[in-house]
Each structure stands twice: as C-alpha cells, then as structure tokens.
Amino acid sequence: MRVSMTSRFIVFLETVVILDQSVVSGLVPVLSQSLRNTETKRGLGRNTTLRNAYRKLLSHLGEGGQIEMISLEED
C-alpha cells in the first residue's frame, strides 16, 4: 500500500480513529514508513509539523501509539 503522508491526511485519520480505532491501528506500520519516505523524498530531514500531527494521531491509539512514538524518536 502506498500512502502520501500529508498533514491533511493525518487530520482525516484523526476522524477515522474516533469512529474505528482498529482501522488506524492496522495502518500504523504503513503510515510510519510513509512518514519516513516523505521526509527522505523531500530531503530536508525531519518534518516537525508532519511528525507533530502524526504524534497527535498516535496519541489516540493508547499503548500501541506510545510504542510507535518511541520508535519514531529513535530514528
């Protein structure tokens, strides 16, 4: 699955996570890789705005989201 990571897409997923957390939880590995790919493609290092929006989304996912936030910090 190929996902284009944008702040607008993350805001959309915040609505989805409220309706069905399991849908977004299943996408976390793909979303995290997409975030990394987007940053690499842009060639500007970490995108703070995008990462903050993604962290906000992950915060809705409980322990699984916390684990993924730690993984992102280790990059």
Phi, psi and omega in degrees: 000133179250127183234132175270117185273114175226160178299323180297319178295320179295320177299319176300315180295332176297325175291317180298318183297329177291323181281320182206094183301326183295329178298312182289321179303320179292339181268351187307313180301319179292318180295318180296318178294322178297320177301311180298317180297319179298315179296319179295315181299319180286336175069023183246014182080206181293136176263100186299318181298313180294317179295321178295319178296320180292320176300319179299317177298313181298331181296341178279353188256013176065219185299320179299321177293321178297318179298318180293324177299318178297318179300319179294323179293333181281349179293000000 
